[in-house]
Amino acid sequence: MDIKLYQVDAFTERPFGGNPAAVCPLGGWPEDTLLQAIAEENNLSETAFFVPEGAGFRLRWFTPKAEVDLCGHATLATAHVLFARLAYEKPEVTFYTRSGELRVKRVSEGYQMDFPASIPLPVDPPQALMVGLGVAPEQVLAAYDYVVVLGSEKEVRELNPDFQTLSELDGRGVLVTAPGEDVDFVSRCFFPKLRVNEDPVTGSAHCELAPYWAERLNKHNLRAKQLSARGGQLQCMVEVNEETHAAERVLLVGKAVDYLDGMIRLPD
């Protein structure tokens, strides 16, 4: 059995920037153990698999350790493969996922992804979080990740986490954020439990970060920067419910570039 593989750098305009993801188009679903084995062999933060379904595609994401509920950069990479490599002709593609329907369309700035917002709420920080980060935060919140708010971009940039300690936390991972010097906010994102100590650029994290900063800064259009070694920038727009004024959707805009094409060759 042969499986086509595309590797794409997402949230960047240049190779070796942003966040790399592997994308594998499939005609049907093999056993989950095979999908997980491929993701582990690829050893990237995410491998995306998609299968045609209805008017769109069923999309799933795997880290080297486990399947996850939402991944922004691998969704961006998958949309790029469809539009740029597989001649997908419709103006917008719909993905059916564990997090509901996700829509991606081409825009002048790259690709715009329409994701559900997740509102982080204040929590008492667990001891492992404080020990693992070694800093005194201004605030700690949680959604499906812990969100740790620091006072400056410099503090975020200079963090040196203890990943073993952070891997003992519940939840998916840890997002550390602060006001940006030349953008609205900055972040770094740590997922050691998923064998991704630091993710280069994390679209799904901005479904939590953008609603927080939109409320704090009283603005719905935000520029964000992730301060990983590879680095990446995102445009975020938070859509709110007209009645409750709560964040409902986060629109993320980013670019993607091709890195390699390959073929996974497996015995029949």
C-alpha positions in Angstrom: 0.0 0.0 0.0 1.3 3.4 -1.0 0.2 6.6 0.8 1.1 10.0 -0.7 2.7 12.4 1.8 3.1 16.2 1.6 5.2 18.1 4.1 4.1 21.8 4.4 5.5 24.6 6.5 2.4 26.5 7.9 2.1 30.1 9.2 5.1 31.2 7.2 6.1 32.6 3.8 9.4 30.7 3.7 10.7 27.2 4.0 12.2 26.3 7.4 9.8 28.8 9.1 6.5 28.4 10.8 5.3 24.9 11.8 5.9 21.8 9.7 3.0 19.3 9.2 2.7 16.2 7.2 -0.5 15.7 5.2 -1.7 12.4 3.8 -4.7 12.1 1.5 -6.5 8.8 1.9 -9.3 7.0 -0.1 -10.6 5.4 3.1 -9.7 4.9 6.8 -7.1 2.2 7.7 -6.8 1.1 11.3 -6.0 3.8 13.8 -2.9 1.9 14.8 -1.5 2.5 11.4 -2.3 6.2 11.4 -0.6 6.6 14.8 2.4 4.6 13.6 2.8 6.9 10.6 2.6 10.0 12.8 5.2 8.5 15.1 7.5 7.7 12.2 7.1 11.2 10.7 8.0 12.6 14.2 6.5 16.0 13.4 4.2 17.8 15.8 1.2 16.8 13.6 0.4 14.5 10.8 -3.0 15.2 9.2 -5.1 12.5 7.3 -8.1 13.3 5.3 -10.8 11.3 3.4 -13.5 12.7 1.1 -16.9 12.8 2.9 -20.1 14.5 1.8 -19.5 18.0 0.5 -16.0 18.1 2.1 -13.5 16.0 3.9 -13.1 14.1 7.2 -9.9 15.4 8.8 -8.0 13.9 11.7 -4.7 15.0 13.3 -2.1 12.8 15.1 0.9 13.9 17.2 3.7 11.3 17.6 1.8 10.3 20.8 -1.9 10.5 20.2 -4.8 11.8 18.1 -5.9 15.3 19.1 -9.2 17.2 18.9 -8.0 20.3 17.1 -4.9 21.4 15.2 -4.6 24.7 13.4 -1.4 24.5 11.5 -2.1 21.0 10.1 -5.5 22.2 9.0 -3.9 25.1 7.2 -1.4 22.7 5.7 -4.2 20.4 4.5 -6.1 23.2 2.9 -2.9 24.3 1.2 -2.4 20.8 -0.2 -6.0 20.7 -1.5 -5.9 24.2 -3.1 -2.3 24.4 -4.3 -1.4 20.8 -5.1 -4.6 18.9 -5.7 -6.5 21.5 -7.8 -9.5 21.8 -5.4 -11.7 24.2 -7.3 -14.3 25.4 -4.8 -13.6 28.8 -3.1 -13.9 27.2 0.4 -13.3 23.8 1.8 -15.2 22.2 4.7 -13.5 19.8 7.1 -15.5 17.5 9.4 -13.5 17.0 12.6 -13.7 16.1 16.3 -14.2 19.9 16.9 -17.1 20.2 14.4 -17.1 21.7 11.0 -14.0 23.8 10.1 -14.0 25.9 7.0 -11.0 27.3 5.2 -10.9 29.7 2.2 -8.3 31.4 0.1 -7.9 35.1 0.8 -5.4 37.7 -0.4 -3.3 37.2 2.8 -3.1 33.4 2.5 -5.7 31.1 4.0 -8.5 32.0 6.4 -9.6 29.3 8.9 -12.9 29.5 10.8 -12.5 27.8 14.2 -14.6 27.6 17.4 -13.6 29.9 20.2 -12.6 28.5 23.5 -12.8 30.8 26.5 -10.2 30.4 29.2 -11.4 31.0 32.7 -9.3 31.9 35.8 -8.1 28.9 37.9 -5.9 28.3 40.9 -2.5 27.3 39.4 -1.3 23.8 40.2 2.0 23.4 41.9 3.5 21.5 38.9 2.7 24.5 36.6 4.5 27.0 38.8 7.5 24.6 39.3 7.6 23.7 35.6 7.7 27.3 34.4 9.7 28.9 37.3 8.0 32.3 37.0 5.4 34.3 38.9 2.5 34.9 36.5 0.1 37.8 36.5 -2.8 35.4 35.9 -3.5 31.7 35.2 -6.5 30.6 33.3 -7.6 27.3 31.6 -9.6 26.0 28.7 -8.2 22.9 27.1 -4.8 24.2 27.9 -3.5 26.2 30.8 -3.0 29.9 29.8 -0.3 31.7 31.8 -0.2 35.5 31.5 3.1 37.2 32.0 4.0 40.9 32.1 6.2 41.3 29.1 7.4 39.8 25.8 10.9 39.5 27.3 9.7 37.2 30.1 8.0 34.9 27.5 11.0 34.8 25.3 13.4 34.0 28.1 11.4 31.1 29.7 13.3 27.9 30.2 10.6 25.3 31.2 11.0 22.0 32.9 9.2 19.8 30.4 9.2 16.7 32.6 7.3 18.6 35.3 4.9 20.2 32.8 4.1 16.7 31.4 2.5 15.8 34.7 -0.3 18.4 34.4 -3.8 17.5 33.4 -5.2 19.1 30.2 -3.4 19.3 26.8 -0.6 21.7 27.4 0.6 25.1 28.6 0.3 28.5 26.7 2.4 31.3 28.0 1.4 34.8 26.7 2.1 38.5 27.2 1.5 41.9 25.5 3.7 42.2 22.4 6.2 44.9 21.6 5.2 45.2 17.9 2.1 43.0 17.8 -1.0 42.8 20.1 0.2 39.7 21.9 2.9 37.0 21.9 3.0 33.4 23.1 4.9 30.2 23.5 3.2 26.8 23.6 4.3 23.7 25.3 2.8 20.2 24.9 5.3 17.7 26.5 2.5 15.3 27.3 2.0 14.9 23.5 5.8 14.6 22.9 5.9 18.1 21.5 7.9 20.0 24.1 7.5 23.4 22.3 5.3 23.7 19.2 6.6 26.2 16.7 3.3 27.9 15.7 0.0 26.7 17.2 -3.2 27.7 15.5 -5.5 26.0 18.0 -3.9 27.8 20.9 -5.1 31.1 19.4 -8.7 29.9 19.7 -8.0 30.4 23.4 -5.5 33.3 23.3 -7.4 35.5 20.9 -10.6 35.6 22.9 -8.7 36.5 26.0 -6.7 39.3 24.4 -9.8 40.6 22.5 -11.6 41.1 25.8 -8.5 42.5 27.5 -7.6 44.9 24.7 -11.2 45.6 23.7 -10.5 44.9 20.0 -11.5 42.0 17.8 -8.8 42.2 15.1 -5.4 41.2 16.6 -1.9 40.5 15.4 -0.1 37.7 17.2 3.4 36.3 17.2 4.6 33.0 18.5 8.1 33.2 19.9 9.5 29.8 19.1 12.8 29.2 17.5 11.2 28.9 14.1 8.7 31.7 14.8 5.4 32.5 13.2 2.8 35.3 12.9 -1.0 35.1 12.7 -3.9 37.4 12.1 -6.8 36.7 14.4 -10.4 38.0 14.2 -12.7 37.2 17.1 -16.4 36.9 16.2 -18.9 37.4 19.1 -22.5 36.4 19.8 -24.7 39.5 19.3 -26.9 38.6 22.3 -24.3 37.3 24.9 -21.3 39.3 23.5 -19.2 36.1 24.2 -16.6 35.0 21.6 -18.0 32.3 19.3 -15.6 31.9 16.5 -11.9 32.8 15.8 -10.8 33.5 12.2 -7.1 32.8 11.8 -5.2 33.9 8.7 -1.8 32.5 7.7 0.3 31.4 4.7 1.9 28.1 3.9 4.8 26.8 1.7 5.7 23.4 0.3 8.7 21.6 1.7 8.6 18.1 0.2 6.5 15.5 -1.5 7.0 11.8 -0.7 5.5 8.3 -0.8 4.9 6.1 2.2 5.4 2.5 1.1 3.8 -0.2 3.2 3.3 -3.9 2.5 -0.1 -4.9 1.2 
